[in-house]
Amino acid sequence: MSDDSVLAQRKKIANWVSYGLRAGTIIYAIAMSLFFLGFMFKFTPALTTAILVALIVGSVLLAPAMVFNYGVKAANREDRKAGR
């Protein structure tokens, strides 16, 4: 693999990571909003299910995105140190 294809692949991964971080954070914010809504008014079974689903989906999106984000940043940092 040439350096250009590696950089292109890394850029593509960074783009997907950006979407994952953004979507996961938004879904976590929705879960928190729903929680405070239930706290202020009343927790219904449907609201509790919605909070749980939002937390699970947010975690599924956010956790891998954070790991890949760290990997992309570490690879970029390593390239800078090596002068590439």
Number of C-alpha atoms within 10 A of each C-alpha: 5 6 9 9 10 11 13 11 12 18 13 12 17 19 12 15 22 16 15 22 19 16 17 24 16 15 22 20 15 17 23 15 13 19 19 13 13 15 10 9 9 12 15 10 9 9 16 16 12 16 21 15 14 21 19 16 16 23 16 13 20 22 14 14 23 16 11 18 20 14 15 17 13 12 14 15 12 12 11 10 9 8 7 8
